[in-house]
Amino acid sequence: MVPPSAARLQPVSSAEEWDRSLASLPAPHFLQSSAWASFKGDYGWRAEPYRLLVASDTLGYASVLTRNLLGPLRVAYVPRGPLLQNPDPAGLELALAALEELSRQRGWLMLKVDPEIWDEAVPPVRALLRRRSWRPGDQVQFRNTVDLGISGDEDTLLSQMKPKTRYNIRLAGRREVTVEETPAEALGAVYDLYRETGVRDGFIVRPRSYYLSLWSGLVGAGMGVVLVARHQGTPVAALIAVAFGNTAWYFHGASRYESRQLMATYLLQWEAIRWARARGCTRYDLWGAPESLDENDPMSGVLRFKLGFGGSFREGLGAWDYAPRPYLYRAYHLVVPRLLALGRAARRRTQQYG
């Protein structure tokens, strides 16, 4: 029998109802949307969307993605969730208890969550997770980010930027850089630019079909835009942005190193912010920041670029794992990282020489 104060999980079958409910939350996330679940379904993941209820009241929502690893071993992930109507430690604890019970019933190897808990709210939630036998897990998304409020008018937003950022946006225009939305049939060129960026900057790029499916799916769902910056007709940079509820995200970016003096990436971010404002968004998440504010961090230059737009660095909770069967979880973490390292090395070789 469920205690009166416990949360229970109610499956949601309608994608339209799901997205409408999520978009009305104070801080929704597109990684919990039906479009994201549909995309991941093409790559071995199965989505189980649940409404979290306490008695007859809605506590929040959790889209649980699951997939098989080896034989019956199955992992689960709630990307950027669970999402709550009123985010607070008490509500989160109720949501976690319901998800823990589901993981025990299903016998999952592990359940991973990475809810958007920020700054001063992190320490008490971290203590709560440890008390409930959760442990820090491997990050899937960036733990930290740069967050920018965009509810002011354009002149106000420009005035809040660092002078160099504002100057570079205008410089790109003077150097005749133009920005336009890209149709689905032209996404192959965007991927080529993204792959070139990955080889240069040392991050893993998945196969072409993955990104073309992802970008076209987000655009087709009315959530995404692919912006390409051109100079004299030649693509020199690209940006993929996503909007859901009151928030937009800078999701993917690419640029040609030889064209860096054109400052196209600055103009692209500004046009993405303008696109988000036109959709009624009040926040723009620049999607990813280094683990620390150390100038020696490899991402310190990226952080300076993002902070130039007037946003704030935010420290996040990160990913945490719950293991119903701890002995299997420990064995998994002994073997799988080695296999992943081998796979990454092979992909880098293919990416660079293929």
C-alpha positions in Angstrom: 0.0 0.0 0.0 1.4 3.4 -1.0 1.7 5.9 2.0 -0.4 9.0 1.5 2.6 11.2 1.3 4.4 9.0 -1.3 4.7 9.8 -5.0 3.4 7.3 -7.6 4.2 7.1 -11.3 1.3 7.4 -13.8 2.2 6.6 -17.4 1.4 9.2 -20.0 0.5 7.9 -23.5 -0.2 11.1 -25.4 2.9 12.9 -26.7 0.9 16.1 -27.2 -0.4 16.1 -23.6 3.2 15.3 -22.4 4.8 18.2 -24.2 2.0 20.6 -23.2 2.4 19.7 -19.6 6.2 20.0 -19.6 6.1 23.3 -21.4 4.0 24.8 -18.7 6.6 24.0 -16.0 8.8 26.8 -14.5 11.9 25.2 -15.9 11.2 22.6 -18.7 13.9 20.9 -20.7 13.9 19.7 -24.3 15.7 16.5 -23.3 12.5 15.4 -21.5 10.3 16.2 -24.6 8.6 13.6 -26.8 10.7 14.7 -29.8 13.9 13.8 -27.9 12.4 10.5 -26.8 11.4 9.7 -30.4 14.9 10.5 -31.7 16.6 8.3 -29.0 14.1 5.5 -29.9 16.0 5.2 -33.2 19.2 4.4 -31.3 18.2 1.7 -29.0 16.4 3.6 -26.2 12.9 3.1 -25.1 11.0 6.0 -23.5 8.6 5.7 -20.6 7.0 9.0 -19.8 5.5 9.3 -16.3 3.5 11.9 -14.4 4.6 12.0 -10.7 1.5 12.2 -8.5 1.1 12.7 -4.7 -2.5 11.7 -4.0 -4.3 13.5 -6.9 -1.8 16.4 -7.2 0.9 16.5 -9.9 4.3 16.7 -8.4 6.2 16.7 -11.7 7.3 14.5 -14.7 10.0 12.1 -15.6 10.7 10.7 -19.1 12.7 7.5 -18.3 14.9 6.3 -21.2 16.0 2.6 -20.9 18.1 0.3 -23.0 19.7 -3.1 -22.9 23.5 -3.5 -22.3 24.3 -7.2 -22.2 21.6 -9.8 -22.1 19.0 -8.9 -19.5 21.1 -6.0 -18.0 19.3 -2.7 -18.6 20.2 0.9 -17.7 17.8 3.8 -17.3 18.4 7.5 -17.6 16.1 10.5 -16.9 17.9 13.3 -18.9 17.7 16.6 -17.2 15.0 15.3 -14.9 12.9 14.7 -13.0 11.1 18.0 -13.7 9.0 19.3 -10.8 6.2 21.8 -10.5 7.9 23.4 -7.5 11.5 22.4 -7.4 12.6 21.9 -3.7 14.4 19.1 -1.8 11.2 17.7 -0.3 9.5 17.3 -3.7 12.7 15.9 -5.2 13.0 13.3 -2.5 9.4 12.1 -3.2 10.2 11.9 -6.9 13.5 10.0 -6.3 11.7 7.5 -4.0 9.2 6.7 -6.7 12.0 6.2 -9.3 14.1 4.1 -7.0 11.1 1.8 -6.5 10.6 1.5 -10.2 14.3 0.6 -10.7 14.1 -2.1 -8.0 10.9 -3.5 -9.6 12.6 -3.6 -13.0 15.9 -4.9 -11.8 17.9 -2.2 -13.7 21.6 -2.2 -13.5 21.4 1.5 -12.7 19.2 4.6 -12.9 20.9 7.9 -13.8 19.4 11.4 -13.2 20.8 14.8 -13.7 18.1 17.4 -12.7 18.9 21.0 -13.2 19.8 22.0 -9.7 22.0 25.1 -9.5 24.5 27.0 -7.3 23.4 27.3 -3.7 20.8 24.6 -4.1 23.4 22.0 -5.0 24.9 21.1 -1.5 21.6 20.2 0.2 20.5 18.1 -2.8 23.9 16.4 -2.9 23.5 15.5 0.8 20.0 14.2 0.1 21.2 11.9 -2.7 24.0 10.5 -0.7 21.6 9.8 2.2 19.5 7.8 -0.2 22.4 5.8 -1.5 22.9 7.6 -4.8 26.5 8.1 -6.0 28.1 10.5 -8.4 27.9 9.1 -11.9 29.6 9.6 -15.3 28.4 12.9 -16.8 26.3 12.6 -20.0 25.5 16.3 -20.3 27.7 19.2 -19.2 27.4 19.7 -15.4 27.8 23.5 -15.6 26.5 26.1 -18.0 26.2 29.8 -18.8 22.7 31.2 -18.4 21.4 34.3 -20.0 18.1 36.2 -19.4 16.7 37.5 -22.6 13.4 39.1 -21.5 14.8 42.7 -22.0 14.7 44.5 -25.4 17.5 44.1 -27.9 19.2 47.4 -26.9 19.2 46.3 -23.3 20.7 42.9 -24.1 23.4 44.4 -26.3 24.3 46.9 -23.5 24.7 44.0 -21.0 27.3 42.3 -23.2 31.0 42.7 -22.8 32.2 45.5 -25.1 34.3 43.2 -27.2 31.4 40.8 -27.8 29.1 43.7 -28.9 31.9 45.0 -31.1 32.5 41.6 -32.7 28.7 41.2 -33.5 28.8 44.4 -35.4 32.1 43.7 -37.0 30.7 40.5 -38.5 28.0 42.6 -40.2 30.6 45.1 -41.5 32.6 42.2 -42.9 29.5 41.2 -44.8 28.7 38.0 -42.9 25.1 37.0 -43.3 23.0 34.5 -41.3 20.1 32.4 -42.6 18.1 29.4 -41.6 19.1 26.3 -43.4 16.6 23.9 -45.0 16.7 20.1 -44.3 18.3 19.3 -47.7 21.3 21.5 -46.9 22.1 19.9 -43.5 24.9 17.7 -45.1 27.1 20.8 -45.5 26.4 21.7 -41.8 27.6 18.3 -40.8 30.8 18.6 -42.8 31.5 21.8 -41.0 30.7 20.3 -37.6 33.0 17.3 -38.4 35.8 19.6 -39.3 35.4 21.4 -36.0 35.4 18.2 -34.1 38.7 17.1 -35.7 40.2 20.4 -34.9 39.0 20.8 -31.4 39.3 17.1 -30.4 35.7 16.2 -29.6 33.9 13.0 -30.8 31.6 13.4 -33.7 29.0 10.7 -34.4 28.2 9.5 -37.9 26.5 11.8 -40.4 23.1 10.0 -40.2 22.9 10.6 -36.4 23.1 14.4 -36.7 21.0 14.7 -39.8 18.3 12.7 -38.1 18.6 14.8 -34.9 18.7 18.2 -36.4 15.9 17.5 -39.0 13.8 15.9 -36.2 14.1 19.0 -33.9 13.3 21.4 -36.8 10.4 19.2 -37.9 9.0 19.2 -34.4 9.0 23.0 -34.4 11.6 23.1 -31.7 14.9 23.7 -33.5 16.6 25.9 -35.9 19.8 25.5 -37.9 21.5 28.8 -38.6 24.4 29.1 -41.1 26.7 32.1 -41.3 28.0 32.8 -44.8 30.7 35.1 -46.3 30.4 35.7 -50.0 28.2 32.7 -50.3 30.5 30.3 -48.5 29.4 28.7 -45.1 31.9 29.7 -42.4 30.0 28.8 -39.2 26.8 27.1 -38.1 24.7 26.9 -35.0 21.9 24.6 -33.9 19.5 26.1 -31.3 16.5 24.4 -29.6 13.5 26.0 -27.8 11.1 24.4 -25.4 8.8 26.2 -23.0 10.4 29.4 -21.8 14.0 28.4 -22.6 16.2 28.1 -25.6 19.5 26.3 -25.8 22.7 26.7 -27.9 23.0 23.0 -28.7 25.7 22.5 -31.4 28.1 24.9 -33.1 30.7 24.7 -35.8 33.1 27.1 -37.4 35.9 27.2 -40.0 39.2 28.1 -38.4 40.5 30.0 -41.5 37.5 32.4 -41.3 37.8 33.2 -37.6 38.6 36.8 -38.3 35.1 37.3 -39.6 33.6 36.9 -36.1 30.7 34.9 -37.5 30.2 32.9 -34.3 29.4 36.1 -32.4 26.7 37.1 -35.0 25.3 33.6 -35.0 24.8 33.6 -31.2 23.1 37.0 -31.5 20.8 35.7 -34.2 20.0 32.6 -32.1 19.1 34.8 -29.2 16.8 36.9 -31.4 15.2 33.7 -32.7 14.6 32.6 -29.2 13.0 35.9 -28.2 10.7 35.8 -31.2 9.4 32.5 -29.9 8.7 34.0 -26.5 11.6 32.5 -24.6 12.9 34.4 -21.6 16.1 32.3 -21.0 19.0 31.3 -23.3 21.2 28.5 -22.0 24.6 28.5 -23.7 24.9 24.7 -23.0 28.1 23.9 -21.3 30.8 25.4 -19.2 34.1 24.0 -17.7 34.2 22.1 -14.4 35.9 25.0 -12.8 36.7 28.7 -13.3 40.4 27.8 -13.7 42.1 29.7 -16.5 44.1 26.5 -17.3 40.9 24.5 -18.0 40.8 23.5 -21.7 37.3 25.1 -21.9 38.3 28.5 -20.4 38.3 30.2 -23.8 34.8 28.8 -24.5 33.7 30.1 -21.2 35.0 33.6 -21.9 33.2 33.6 -25.2 29.9 32.6 -23.6 30.2 35.0 -20.7 30.8 37.8 -23.1 27.1 37.8 -24.0 26.2 38.9 -20.5 25.2 35.6 -18.9 26.2 34.0 -15.6 28.2 30.9 -14.8 26.1 28.4 -13.1 27.4 25.4 -11.2 25.1 22.3 -11.5 24.4 19.2 -9.6 25.6 16.8 -12.3 24.7 13.2 -12.9 23.9 10.7 -10.0 23.4 7.0 -10.2 21.1 4.7 -8.2 22.1 1.0 -8.2 19.5 -1.5 -7.0 22.2 -4.2 -7.3 25.4 -2.5 -6.1 27.7 -5.5 -6.9 26.7 -5.5 -10.6 27.1 -1.7 -10.7 30.7 -2.0 -9.4 31.5 -4.7 -11.9 30.1 -2.5 -14.7 32.3 0.3 -13.7 35.4 -1.9 -13.7 34.8 -3.2 -17.3 32.8 -0.7 -19.3 35.1 2.4 -19.0 37.9 0.4 -20.6 35.6 -0.7 -23.5 34.4 2.9 -23.9 38.0 4.2 -24.1 38.8 1.7 -26.8 35.6 2.7 -28.7 36.5 6.5 -28.4 40.0 5.9 -29.6 38.7 4.0 -32.6 36.1 6.7 -33.4 38.8 9.4 -33.2 41.0 7.5 -35.7 38.0 7.1 -38.1 37.1 10.7 -37.6 40.6 12.0 -38.4 41.5 9.6 -41.2 38.2 8.3 -42.5 
